[in-house]
Amino acid sequence: MPGGADWVKVDGVGVLVHNSRGRERCPVAVPFDWETGKPLASLAGAVAA
């Protein structure tokens, strides 16, 4: 049975995905700029809303 989590790049943004139910984005992880590693807090708020 698949499980765990991975960081993946989506349109230049790093997002955490859970592998337990397919590749589902984590709703509470803070996305980050893939090149710099800096958190993108404005996107995190949009995902949480």
C-alpha positions as CSV (number, residue, x, y, z in Angstrom):
1,M,0.0,0.0,0.0
2,P,1.5,3.4,-1.0
3,G,2.1,5.9,1.7
4,G,4.3,8.8,2.8
5,A,4.7,12.2,1.3
6,D,6.8,14.0,-1.3
7,W,7.7,17.5,-2.3
8,V,6.8,18.2,-5.9
9,K,7.2,21.1,-8.2
10,V,4.0,22.6,-9.7
11,D,4.4,25.7,-11.9
12,G,7.6,26.7,-10.1
13,V,6.1,26.2,-6.7
14,G,7.0,23.4,-4.3
15,V,4.1,21.7,-2.6
16,L,3.8,18.8,-0.3
17,V,1.7,15.9,-1.5
18,H,0.4,12.8,0.4
19,N,0.8,9.5,-1.3
20,S,-1.8,7.6,0.8
21,R,-4.8,8.4,-1.4
22,G,-3.1,9.1,-4.8
23,R,-1.0,12.3,-5.0
24,E,-3.2,14.7,-2.9
25,R,-1.9,18.1,-1.9
26,C,-1.5,18.7,1.8
27,P,-3.9,21.4,2.9
28,V,-1.7,22.7,5.7
29,A,1.8,22.6,4.3
30,V,3.3,26.0,3.3
31,P,4.1,26.1,-0.4
32,F,7.5,27.5,-1.4
33,D,9.4,29.0,-4.3
34,W,11.2,26.0,-5.9
35,E,14.3,28.0,-6.8
36,T,14.9,29.9,-3.6
37,G,13.2,27.7,-1.0
38,K,11.4,30.7,0.5
39,P,7.9,30.1,1.8
40,L,5.0,31.7,-0.2
41,A,2.8,32.7,2.7
42,S,0.3,34.4,0.4
43,L,-0.4,31.1,-1.4
44,A,-0.7,29.2,1.9
45,G,-3.5,31.5,3.0
46,A,-5.3,31.0,-0.3
47,V,-5.1,27.3,-0.1
48,A,-6.3,27.3,3.5
49,A,-9.3,29.5,2.7
